[in-house]
Amino acid sequence: MQFSPYLNFDGDCAEAFAFYAQVLGGQIVHQSTFGEMPPQPGMPPLPKSARQRVMHVHMQVGAQAIMGSDTMPALPGQDANEWAGAYQKPQGLWVSIGVESDAEGRRVFDALAQGGTVTMPFAATFWSPGFGMVTDRFGTPWMVNVSTPTGCA
């Protein structure tokens, strides 16, 4: 069994994943937009504002994967909360990153913190030589944790 985080964005998914690939050393193996979808019978026309939004992106970091997409924008005259595709900020979750060293943890944390909001500064804790919590500038909440020989991650 494997678990892969799937992140949602409000129009800046491509920018976010380009940033994540750089910071995390990942490779984007697939990315497509809503505008690249073939027409489907019975589907309403795609709003022009949605064509360049990312329908799906898949990034590999070693054997791990993280995926994501933009949500569809609300249609003109429609409240964004009236339909299932509307973007909502992540709540009740954190994407946890385990790193091998304090230096790598600091590098990743500091990069994610640029333009974001630090919840818990990166520092030594009773379980780890380095741990911190940050919500990046794209709205994704991250925990960066230096793994220890005892296996605490």
C-alpha positions as CSV (number, residue, x, y, z in Angstrom):
1,M,0.0,0.0,0.0
2,Q,1.2,3.5,-0.8
3,F,-0.1,6.9,0.2
4,S,0.4,10.0,-2.0
5,P,-0.7,13.5,-1.0
6,Y,-3.0,15.2,-3.6
7,L,-3.0,18.9,-3.2
8,N,-5.5,21.4,-4.6
9,F,-4.8,25.0,-5.7
10,D,-6.7,28.0,-7.0
11,G,-4.9,28.6,-10.3
12,D,-1.3,28.5,-9.2
13,C,-0.7,24.7,-9.2
14,A,1.9,24.8,-12.0
15,E,3.9,27.5,-10.2
16,A,3.6,25.6,-6.9
17,F,4.8,22.3,-8.4
18,A,7.7,24.0,-10.3
19,F,8.7,25.4,-6.9
20,Y,8.3,22.0,-5.1
21,A,10.3,20.2,-7.8
22,Q,13.2,22.7,-7.2
23,V,13.0,22.6,-3.4
24,L,12.4,18.9,-3.0
25,G,14.6,17.6,-5.9
26,G,11.6,16.2,-7.6
27,Q,10.7,15.5,-11.2
28,I,7.4,16.4,-12.8
29,V,6.5,13.3,-14.8
30,H,3.1,14.4,-16.0
31,Q,1.2,17.7,-16.1
32,S,-1.9,18.6,-18.2
33,T,-4.4,21.4,-18.2
34,F,-8.2,21.5,-18.4
35,G,-7.8,23.0,-21.8
36,E,-6.1,19.9,-23.0
37,M,-9.0,17.6,-22.2
38,P,-10.9,16.2,-25.2
39,P,-14.5,17.4,-25.4
40,Q,-16.9,15.0,-23.7
41,P,-20.6,14.5,-24.6
42,G,-22.9,16.3,-22.2
43,M,-20.2,18.4,-20.6
44,P,-20.8,22.2,-20.5
45,P,-18.3,24.3,-22.3
46,L,-15.1,24.9,-20.4
47,P,-14.8,28.5,-19.1
48,K,-12.0,30.4,-20.7
49,S,-10.6,31.1,-17.2
50,A,-10.1,27.4,-16.6
51,R,-8.2,26.4,-19.8
52,Q,-4.7,27.0,-18.4
53,R,-5.5,25.6,-15.0
54,V,-3.8,22.3,-14.1
55,M,-6.1,19.3,-14.3
56,H,-3.5,17.0,-13.0
57,V,0.2,17.0,-12.1
58,H,2.4,14.1,-10.8
59,M,5.8,14.7,-9.3
60,Q,8.2,12.0,-8.3
61,V,10.8,12.4,-5.5
62,G,12.7,9.2,-5.5
63,A,10.1,6.4,-4.8
64,Q,7.6,9.0,-3.4
65,A,4.9,10.8,-5.3
66,I,3.0,14.0,-4.7
67,M,0.2,15.0,-7.0
68,G,-2.2,17.9,-7.4
69,S,-4.5,20.1,-9.5
70,D,-6.2,23.4,-9.7
71,T,-9.9,23.6,-8.9
72,M,-12.3,24.9,-11.5
73,P,-13.1,28.6,-11.0
74,A,-16.6,29.6,-10.2
75,L,-18.6,30.5,-13.2
76,P,-19.8,34.1,-13.7
77,G,-22.6,34.9,-11.4
78,Q,-22.0,31.8,-9.3
79,D,-20.9,31.8,-5.7
80,A,-17.6,29.8,-5.4
81,N,-19.1,27.8,-2.6
82,E,-22.1,26.7,-4.6
83,W,-20.4,23.8,-6.3
84,A,-18.0,21.0,-5.5
85,G,-15.1,22.2,-7.5
86,A,-14.6,25.5,-5.7
87,Y,-11.2,25.9,-4.0
88,Q,-11.0,25.7,-0.2
89,K,-7.8,26.2,1.8
90,P,-6.4,23.0,3.3
91,Q,-7.7,22.2,6.8
92,G,-7.0,19.5,9.2
93,L,-3.8,18.1,7.5
94,W,-0.1,18.7,7.1
95,V,2.2,17.2,4.5
96,S,5.1,15.7,6.5
97,I,8.6,15.6,5.1
98,G,11.3,13.5,6.7
99,V,14.8,14.5,6.0
100,E,18.2,13.0,6.9
101,S,20.0,15.9,8.4
102,D,19.5,19.2,10.2
103,A,21.1,21.1,7.3
104,E,18.7,19.5,4.8
105,G,15.8,20.2,7.1
106,R,16.8,23.8,7.5
107,R,17.2,24.3,3.7
108,V,13.8,22.8,2.9
109,F,12.0,24.6,5.8
110,D,13.6,28.0,4.9
111,A,12.6,27.6,1.2
112,L,9.0,26.6,2.0
113,A,8.8,29.6,4.5
114,Q,9.7,32.2,1.9
115,G,6.5,34.2,1.5
116,G,4.6,31.7,3.7
117,T,3.6,31.6,7.4
118,V,5.7,29.9,10.0
119,T,3.6,28.1,12.6
120,M,6.5,26.6,14.5
121,P,10.0,27.7,13.8
122,F,12.5,25.1,12.7
123,A,14.5,24.0,15.8
124,A,15.6,21.1,18.0
125,T,12.8,19.3,19.9
126,F,12.8,16.5,22.4
127,W,12.2,14.0,19.5
128,S,14.3,15.4,16.8
129,P,17.4,17.6,16.1
130,G,15.2,19.7,13.8
131,F,11.5,20.2,13.3
132,G,9.3,23.0,12.1
133,M,5.8,23.7,10.7
134,V,5.1,26.2,7.9
135,T,2.3,27.0,5.4
136,D,3.9,27.9,2.2
137,R,2.9,30.9,-0.1
138,F,0.6,28.6,-2.0
139,G,-1.4,27.6,1.1
140,T,0.0,24.1,1.6
141,P,0.8,23.3,5.3
142,W,4.1,21.4,5.8
143,M,6.0,19.7,8.7
144,V,9.7,19.3,8.2
145,N,11.2,16.7,10.5
146,V,14.8,15.4,10.8
147,S,14.6,11.6,11.2
148,T,16.5,10.1,14.1
149,P,18.2,6.7,14.4
150,T,15.3,5.6,16.7
151,G,12.9,5.9,13.8
152,C,10.9,8.9,15.0
153,A,9.7,10.7,11.9
